[in-house]
Amino acid sequence: MNPFRDRYGPVALVTGASSGIGTGFAEELAARGMDLVLAARRMDRLAALKQRLEAEHGIAVQVVESDLAQPDAAERLFAACEGTDVGLVVSNAGFGAKGWFEGVDRSVMAEMLMVNCHAQMQLAHRFLPGLKAKGRGGLLLVSSVEGLMGGPFSTAYAATKALVVALGEGLWGELQGSGVDVLTLTPGATESEAAAKQGFDPALMQNVQPARECAALALDNLSNGPTFCPNAHYRALFERMTAMPRRDALLAMAQGMRPKG
């Protein structure tokens, strides 16, 4: 008996699976007996992850090279899953950029829109008809706590993640009674390569959640949408922030996030 696999299996698709939360999802889903389709750009990492998970859990793993910055990436990924009984779509791939808005390269912002917004919307559009036809399964969209309100000095990134929150909430409402669960995950600081890429020293960061723990809590709460923040510290922080008058909350966030120097 495997209730999780019966509800969401037999196969889960995970995008951005080569590092961070994506790898955490792959590890946790494999431990729950799910076969996997893992998508990312770095095939060497996916190949190593495939070998490890198949050896440890006796599951089947398919790896797909996928650059979600490309306009047709979602369509290609859907085609790669043809003939595969995907019951859970974990749309996790994404990235961010910090600093003054006008200092963010325009090409980086364009790529963020493609990966963080366009790809998530297109993947949901492509896979949901099959899930609805089966009358079971799940769609898990990865946003961020920064998508819950405007994020000074993370403005473009927060805006892309706000779209994901709105997308997930709308789909959650539409799919009530369909048997398909929708959850938008809003992580806080999580163990990943993202912090270092954005100029932060991970060793100096506080309240950082392990990626596998983040993934496990998300999967445990798949039926408890529309949104879920897995990090208790950030959940409490943003509950306070979103309860404040919006002007006061934004000024406080701007003061805390303002670049030094």
C-alpha positions in Angstrom: 0.0 0.0 0.0 1.4 3.4 -1.0 -1.4 6.1 -0.6 0.9 8.9 -1.9 1.8 7.0 -5.1 -1.9 5.9 -5.6 -3.0 9.6 -5.4 -0.2 11.3 -7.3 1.6 8.6 -9.2 3.0 6.6 -10.7 5.3 9.3 -12.2 6.2 12.8 -11.0 7.8 15.5 -13.2 10.2 17.8 -11.5 11.7 20.9 -13.3 14.9 22.5 -12.0 15.9 19.1 -10.6 19.7 19.5 -10.8 20.1 21.5 -7.5 18.4 23.0 -4.5 14.8 22.5 -3.9 14.4 20.6 -7.2 16.9 18.0 -6.0 15.1 17.9 -2.7 11.9 17.1 -4.4 13.5 14.4 -6.5 15.0 12.8 -3.4 11.7 13.0 -1.4 9.5 11.7 -4.2 11.9 8.8 -4.9 11.7 7.9 -1.2 7.9 7.9 -1.5 8.1 5.3 -4.3 7.5 7.6 -7.2 9.0 7.1 -10.7 10.5 10.4 -11.9 11.0 12.6 -15.0 13.7 15.1 -14.0 14.3 18.1 -16.2 17.1 20.7 -16.1 19.9 22.1 -18.2 22.8 20.4 -16.5 22.6 16.8 -17.8 25.8 15.7 -15.9 24.1 16.4 -12.6 20.8 14.8 -13.7 22.6 11.7 -14.8 24.4 11.4 -11.4 21.1 12.0 -9.6 19.3 9.4 -11.7 22.0 6.8 -10.9 21.8 7.5 -7.2 18.0 7.5 -6.9 17.5 4.4 -8.9 20.1 2.6 -6.8 18.8 3.8 -3.5 15.1 3.4 -4.1 14.6 0.9 -7.0 12.5 3.4 -9.0 12.8 4.4 -12.7 14.1 7.9 -13.6 14.0 9.6 -17.0 16.2 12.7 -17.4 15.4 15.4 -19.9 17.6 18.3 -21.0 15.4 21.4 -20.7 16.1 25.1 -20.9 12.9 26.8 -19.7 14.1 30.1 -20.9 13.2 29.0 -24.4 9.7 29.8 -25.6 8.8 26.3 -26.6 10.5 24.5 -23.7 7.2 23.6 -22.0 5.9 22.1 -25.2 9.1 20.1 -25.7 9.0 18.8 -22.1 5.4 17.7 -22.5 6.4 15.9 -25.7 9.2 14.2 -23.8 6.6 12.8 -21.3 4.4 11.4 -24.0 3.4 7.8 -23.0 4.4 8.5 -19.4 1.7 8.5 -16.8 2.6 11.8 -15.0 0.3 12.2 -12.0 2.2 15.1 -10.3 3.9 18.1 -11.9 6.4 19.9 -9.7 7.1 23.2 -11.5 10.1 24.3 -9.6 12.6 25.8 -11.9 13.3 29.5 -11.3 15.9 32.1 -10.4 16.2 35.6 -9.1 18.2 38.9 -9.2 18.8 41.3 -6.3 19.7 45.0 -6.2 18.4 48.3 -7.5 15.8 47.6 -10.2 17.6 49.7 -12.9 20.8 47.9 -12.2 19.4 44.5 -13.2 20.3 43.6 -16.8 17.3 43.7 -19.1 18.2 40.4 -20.6 18.3 38.8 -17.2 14.8 40.2 -16.5 13.5 38.8 -19.8 14.9 35.4 -18.9 13.4 35.6 -15.5 10.0 36.2 -17.0 10.4 33.2 -19.3 11.6 30.8 -16.6 9.6 32.0 -13.6 6.3 32.9 -15.3 5.9 31.8 -18.9 7.2 28.2 -18.3 5.1 27.7 -15.2 2.0 28.9 -16.9 2.6 26.8 -20.1 3.4 23.6 -18.1 0.2 24.0 -16.1 -1.8 24.5 -19.3 -0.2 21.5 -21.0 -0.5 18.9 -18.2 -3.7 19.9 -16.4 -6.1 18.4 -19.0 -4.6 15.0 -18.5 -4.8 15.2 -14.7 -8.4 16.4 -14.9 -9.3 13.5 -17.2 -7.9 11.1 -14.7 -9.7 12.8 -11.8 -6.6 12.7 -9.6 -3.1 14.0 -9.3 -1.4 17.3 -8.4 0.2 20.5 -9.6 2.8 22.1 -7.4 4.1 25.5 -8.4 7.1 26.9 -6.6 6.9 30.6 -5.9 8.6 32.5 -3.0 7.6 34.4 0.1 8.7 37.4 -2.0 5.7 36.8 -4.3 3.3 37.6 -1.4 4.0 41.4 -1.7 6.2 43.8 -3.5 9.9 43.3 -2.8 12.1 46.4 -2.8 15.6 45.6 -4.1 14.2 42.3 -5.3 11.5 44.0 -7.4 11.7 42.1 -10.7 12.0 38.7 -9.0 9.2 39.4 -6.6 7.0 40.5 -9.5 7.6 37.2 -11.3 6.8 35.2 -8.2 3.7 37.2 -7.6 2.4 36.0 -10.9 3.0 32.4 -9.8 1.0 33.0 -6.6 -1.9 34.4 -8.6 -1.7 31.6 -11.1 -1.8 28.9 -8.4 -4.6 30.5 -6.5 -6.7 30.9 -9.6 -6.1 27.3 -10.6 -6.8 26.1 -7.0 -10.2 27.7 -7.2 -11.0 26.4 -10.7 -10.0 22.8 -9.8 -12.1 22.4 -6.7 -14.0 19.1 -7.0 -11.9 17.8 -9.9 -9.7 15.5 -7.8 -6.6 17.5 -8.8 -4.7 19.2 -5.9 -3.0 22.5 -6.6 -0.5 24.0 -4.2 1.7 27.1 -4.6 4.8 26.8 -2.4 6.3 30.0 -1.0 9.7 29.1 0.5 11.8 31.5 2.5 15.6 31.2 2.6 16.3 27.6 1.5 19.5 25.6 1.0 20.5 26.2 -2.6 23.0 27.7 -5.0 20.8 30.8 -5.5 22.1 32.8 -2.5 25.7 32.6 -3.6 24.8 33.5 -7.2 23.0 36.6 -5.9 26.1 37.7 -3.9 25.1 36.4 -0.4 27.4 34.3 1.8 25.3 31.3 2.7 27.4 30.8 5.9 26.1 34.1 7.2 22.4 33.5 6.4 20.0 32.7 9.2 16.8 30.6 9.2 17.9 28.7 6.1 15.8 25.6 5.6 17.3 22.3 4.2 16.0 21.7 0.6 14.8 18.2 1.4 12.8 19.4 4.4 11.2 22.1 2.3 10.2 19.6 -0.3 8.9 17.1 2.2 6.7 19.6 3.9 5.4 20.8 0.5 4.4 17.3 -0.5 2.8 16.7 2.9 0.6 19.7 2.3 -0.3 19.2 -1.3 -4.0 19.0 -0.4 -3.9 22.0 1.8 -3.7 24.8 -0.9 -3.9 27.3 -2.2 -0.5 28.4 -0.8 1.9 27.1 1.8 5.1 28.5 3.3 7.3 25.6 4.7 9.6 27.8 6.8 8.1 28.7 10.2 10.3 31.8 10.6 9.3 33.2 7.2 5.7 32.2 7.5 5.4 34.2 10.8 7.4 37.1 9.3 5.2 37.5 6.2 2.0 37.0 8.1 3.0 40.0 10.1 4.2 42.0 7.1 1.0 41.3 5.0 -1.2 42.2 8.0 0.5 45.7 8.2 -0.6 48.7 6.2 1.1 48.1 2.8 3.0 51.4 2.8 4.5 50.6 6.2 5.4 47.0 5.2 7.1 48.1 2.0 9.1 50.9 3.8 10.2 48.4 6.4 11.2 45.9 3.7 13.1 48.5 1.7 15.0 49.5 4.8 16.0 46.0 5.6 16.9 45.0 2.0 18.6 48.2 0.9 22.1 47.4 -0.5 25.0 48.4 1.6 27.3 51.1 0.3 
